[in-house]
Amino acid sequence: MPPFDLVTPRSVEEAIAALRAFPPDEVAVLAGGTDLLLDLEGERADPRAVVSLRKLPWRTLDWNLGALTVGSTLSLRALETDPELPNRLPALHDAVRAIGGIALRNRATVGGNLGRSAPASDLIPVLLVLDAEVDLVGPDGERRMSVDRFVLGSRRTALGRAELIRSIRIPEARPSAYLWQRVRPANDISQVAVAVAFSPAHRSWRVALGGVPPRPTRVPEAEAALAGARPSASALADAGARLARHEALVTDRRATDEYRRTVASVLFARAVRATIVREGGPG
Ligand SMILES: Cc1cc2nc3c(=O)[nH]c(=O)nc-3n(C[C@H](O)[C@H](O)[C@H](O)COP(=O)(O)OP(=O)(O)OC[C@H]3O[C@@H](n4cnc5c(N)ncnc54)[C@H](O)[C@@H]3O)c2cc1C
């Protein structure tokens, strides 16, 4: 591993100043380190300085005003074991449990999963269907944006220079489900995944694909075909066919396009049915 200076700021201001002190390609952010340390060991990253977020007061979880707000350095395990999560945001519970094994989830953070912006991220598809927002803090102050606008591509986000993810805000009261397919059930990443949520307030569905390059993505054509709290069998089949035609379902080293299309439509039908029957589900 190439040598670097480790900086451990005790406040947000110090963290931003530490990031500003270096050109962007010479400084890296360290949260749980499960992605970054692999990059350092594999010499895919060669920063002069690494800024650790360990001492920032962001390991928080708060249910308030109809939303869950999660601090960016909260571990995935702390999110997963919150007693309210399975009932209030079931798809998020499904997704966080899909990530690695328990040892990995003890270290890996929510902000790291979003900040890394991997095509196979399990959290991002669910955050998309739940209309989650991300709170950023940087040299120019604070700003909030949708996760959809934040995630630009593989390892590409809307973060500006010296900007950090402070927290993620997830509206609740939406029945939802997340299903995935991978070669091995643990310590592997999804070949394809489907997240689904129904908004009772808007009487509308949200559908997203995960495990696909270049980034998890909403599928508006499938959302439109579902229309209504209890879609008919033909509406479900039509929506599934639209989803299976999505351009993100391509061949790469993890799966063929044909495999992804077939599996995605099966996962989609199951996820919609699971959403409908989940306690508190539509209709
Ligand atoms: C064996 C193994 C299995 C895995 N399986 C899965 C899986 O099934 N599903 C899945 O989704 N992921 C998986 N991962 C990926 C990884 O564990 C997750 O992406 C994890 O959530 C990253 O969090 P971290 O805190 O460790 O990130 P770190 O490695 O600390 O950070 C990664 C990068 O994210 C950015 N970042 C982190 N926090 C912030 C912040 N607050 N503000 C701004 N930028 C920030 C920085 O650019 C940083 O360099 C796996 C990894 C391994 C090693």
PDBQT file of the ligand as one rigid body, heavy atoms in Angstrom, charges set to zero:
ROOT
HETATM    1  C1  LIG A 301     -16.485  -8.649   0.544  1.00  0.00    +0.000 C 
HETATM    2  C2  LIG A 301     -17.333  -7.452   0.167  1.00  0.00    +0.000 A 
HETATM    3  C3  LIG A 301     -18.669  -7.650  -0.144  1.00  0.00    +0.000 A 
HETATM    4  C4  LIG A 301     -19.468  -6.561  -0.483  1.00  0.00    +0.000 A 
HETATM    5  N1  LIG A 301     -20.778  -6.804  -0.784  1.00  0.00    +0.000 NA
HETATM    6  C5  LIG A 301     -21.572  -5.764  -1.105  1.00  0.00    +0.000 A 
HETATM    7  C6  LIG A 301     -22.944  -6.001  -1.413  1.00  0.00    +0.000 A 
HETATM    8  O1  LIG A 301     -23.441  -7.136  -1.405  1.00  0.00    +0.000 OA
HETATM    9  N2  LIG A 301     -23.727  -4.917  -1.732  1.00  0.00    +0.000 N 
HETATM   10  C7  LIG A 301     -23.216  -3.652  -1.741  1.00  0.00    +0.000 A 
HETATM   11  O2  LIG A 301     -23.976  -2.716  -2.009  1.00  0.00    +0.000 OA
HETATM   12  N3  LIG A 301     -21.925  -3.407  -1.455  1.00  0.00    +0.000 NA
HETATM   13  C8  LIG A 301     -21.090  -4.426  -1.133  1.00  0.00    +0.000 A 
HETATM   14  N4  LIG A 301     -19.769  -4.183  -0.840  1.00  0.00    +0.000 N 
HETATM   15  C9  LIG A 301     -19.264  -2.801  -0.936  1.00  0.00    +0.000 C 
HETATM   16  C10 LIG A 301     -19.092  -1.994   0.381  1.00  0.00    +0.000 C 
HETATM   17  O3  LIG A 301     -18.996  -2.767   1.521  1.00  0.00    +0.000 OA
HETATM   18  C11 LIG A 301     -20.201  -0.957   0.544  1.00  0.00    +0.000 C 
HETATM   19  O4  LIG A 301     -20.243  -0.106  -0.568  1.00  0.00    +0.000 OA
HETATM   20  C12 LIG A 301     -20.016  -0.123   1.837  1.00  0.00    +0.000 C 
HETATM   21  O5  LIG A 301     -21.269   0.379   2.209  1.00  0.00    +0.000 OA
HETATM   22  C13 LIG A 301     -19.036   1.037   1.716  1.00  0.00    +0.000 C 
HETATM   23  O6  LIG A 301     -19.021   1.752   2.936  1.00  0.00    +0.000 OA
HETATM   24  P1  LIG A 301     -17.658   2.124   3.697  1.00  0.00    +0.000 P 
HETATM   25  O7  LIG A 301     -18.047   2.937   4.866  1.00  0.00    +0.000 OA
HETATM   26  O8  LIG A 301     -16.839   0.913   3.972  1.00  0.00    +0.000 OA
HETATM   27  O9  LIG A 301     -16.968   3.005   2.555  1.00  0.00    +0.000 OA
HETATM   28  P2  LIG A 301     -15.445   3.485   2.467  1.00  0.00    +0.000 P 
HETATM   29  O10 LIG A 301     -14.623   2.419   1.847  1.00  0.00    +0.000 OA
HETATM   30  O11 LIG A 301     -14.979   4.065   3.754  1.00  0.00    +0.000 OA
HETATM   31  O12 LIG A 301     -15.642   4.702   1.449  1.00  0.00    +0.000 OA
HETATM   32  C14 LIG A 301     -15.766   4.493   0.058  1.00  0.00    +0.000 C 
HETATM   33  C15 LIG A 301     -15.839   5.843  -0.612  1.00  0.00    +0.000 C 
HETATM   34  O13 LIG A 301     -17.146   6.416  -0.436  1.00  0.00    +0.000 OA
HETATM   35  C16 LIG A 301     -17.034   7.832  -0.315  1.00  0.00    +0.000 C 
HETATM   36  N5  LIG A 301     -17.582   8.220   0.982  1.00  0.00    +0.000 N 
HETATM   37  C17 LIG A 301     -17.749   7.469   2.093  1.00  0.00    +0.000 A 
HETATM   38  N6  LIG A 301     -18.404   8.161   3.057  1.00  0.00    +0.000 NA
HETATM   39  C18 LIG A 301     -18.596   9.405   2.555  1.00  0.00    +0.000 A 
HETATM   40  C19 LIG A 301     -19.215  10.595   3.061  1.00  0.00    +0.000 A 
HETATM   41  N7  LIG A 301     -19.787  10.650   4.286  1.00  0.00    +0.000 N 
HETATM   42  N8  LIG A 301     -19.240  11.671   2.269  1.00  0.00    +0.000 NA
HETATM   43  C20 LIG A 301     -18.696  11.657   1.041  1.00  0.00    +0.000 A 
HETATM   44  N9  LIG A 301     -18.125  10.564   0.490  1.00  0.00    +0.000 NA
HETATM   45  C21 LIG A 301     -18.077   9.447   1.245  1.00  0.00    +0.000 A 
HETATM   46  C22 LIG A 301     -15.564   8.176  -0.458  1.00  0.00    +0.000 C 
HETATM   47  O14 LIG A 301     -15.282   8.446  -1.802  1.00  0.00    +0.000 OA
HETATM   48  C23 LIG A 301     -14.897   6.891  -0.039  1.00  0.00    +0.000 C 
HETATM   49  O15 LIG A 301     -13.596   6.766  -0.556  1.00  0.00    +0.000 OA
HETATM   50  C24 LIG A 301     -18.940  -5.245  -0.509  1.00  0.00    +0.000 A 
HETATM   51  C25 LIG A 301     -17.577  -5.051  -0.188  1.00  0.00    +0.000 A 
HETATM   52  C26 LIG A 301     -16.784  -6.127   0.141  1.00  0.00    +0.000 A 
HETATM   53  C27 LIG A 301     -15.347  -5.880   0.479  1.00  0.00    +0.000 C 
ENDROOT
TORSDOF 0
